[in-house]
Amino acid sequence: MRERASVANRRRTAALITESALDLAEERGVDGFTMDELAERVGVSRRTLFNYVPGKLDAILGAPQSPDPASLAAFRAGGPTGRLADDVKATFTGVLDGTQTPSAQVERVRRLVASDARLHKAMHDKFAHFATVFADALMERDAERFPPFRAQVAATVTLSLFGVALDAFVADPTASLAEHFVAAFDGAAALFD
């Protein structure tokens, strides 16, 4: 019970950091505030702030969700269903289901990313890291079918569907981000049926 409360508190603090960083970036621009000012706005010490984010760009973009290690291990081992397309959807929706980001915040982040080259590069780097993790998982799952180049292409294409899902989520927040991802994935998969 205590562990759940701690996780919930960490999520609330992380969300408050991102929300406050977005507010400050919109009010003053990315260069218009310091990490000390962000810590003060959030109501945490500078040290606590840096326990959550390594810098200002990460504070604005928010902490990326990572696949649950057990889910990723199951995927690498050929699970959870044994059917690749279903397993990709299950792994990604598992990550997205844990995301409680409101569509208005997603839109704010996307607007700021579009207006600042550093934020754009930082977002690209986050996606590239996640694509590498996913490509490695594909290679471990089926090295014969997914040699390095093919695994990287498959991971990059899959992550591009996440961008489509984000746009759809901003336009229609009545469906979850995970539901939009599944719709984008199924739409792309239909091309290859």
C-alpha positions, 0 to 999 in steps of 0.5 A: 500500500505504501509503495503505491502511495509513493508511486502516486506521489512521484507521478503527481510531482512529475506531472506538476513539474511538467505542467509548471515548466510548460506554464513558464515556457509559454509565459517567458519562453524556454530561456526565460526561466531557470531551474531554480524558478521552476523548483520554486513554482513547483514547491520543491527543492532544486535537488528534488527537481533534479531527481525528477528531470536532468534539465529544463528541456526534459522538464518541459517535455515530461518524463517519457514512459518506459515499457514495464520490464516484465512486459518487455521481457515477455515481448522479447521472449515471444509473448504475450500472445505469440503473434507479433502484431498483437504483441507490439500493440500490447506492449505499446498500449501497456506504456500508453495506458500508464500515461495520464497526460491530458490532450490539452497538455499534449497539444501544449508540448507539441506547440512548444516543440514546433516553436523551438529547435532545441525542444524538437531535437530533444523530443527526437532524441527521446523517440530515437532512444525508444526506437533503439530499445524497441529495435533491440527487443525485436532483434532479440525476439526474432534475430533471423526475421529482424536483423539490425537494419530491418529492426530499426526500420520496423521500430521507427515506423511503429514509433511514427504511428505514435505521432499519428496517434498523438495528433488524433488524441489532440483532435479527439480526446474522447478516445485514449491515446492507447486507442488512437495508437491501436487505430493507427497501427491497424491502419498501417497494418491494413496496407500489408494485408 
